[in-house]
Amino acid sequence: MKRQVVDLWFAGLVPSDFKPRVCLAIERELQPLAIEEIPLPELVRLAEAIRDRMHREEKAKTEQAARIARQRQRLIEHGLAYAQRELREVDGLSFSDSWRIESAVKSDLESIAGTESLAEIEDRVEQIFEDHGLGCENEEDD
């Protein structure tokens, strides 16, 4: 039955430990039942339901991780662009100082989780500027 439900089933890309976890879950969830009294087609249906539920959960986790990774990348790009714009506005800043500060921003942004807001990213950039002796002027355009 497990061979039919797990080994012969193809669902695209799943982690290498997915099939063993499904097998263990099937065994665990079917163990309390009087298996010898349940017809094989019904056992297969129960096992498939367990497998399908686990596959949906796995797929949802993978999709969520991908969404967060994309959001993280967008936030890093936003933070770098924000830093570059702000650095261009600083009068008298040498190329080497600008590069050093931009590198510090890039290094710091690598540690973000991807769940931060744009404002939080900009605050991080501004904190790095302050740490390097630059004050960010949040002046509104006239």
Protein Blocks (a to p, Z undefined) as FASTA:
>chain_A
ZZmmmmmpcebjadfklmmmmmmmmmmmmmmpcfklpcfklmmmmmmmmmmmmmmmmmmm
mmmmmmmmmmmmmmmmmmmmmmmmmmmmpghiafklmmmmmmmmmmmmmmpgolacfklm
mmmmmmmmmmnopacdfbdcZZ
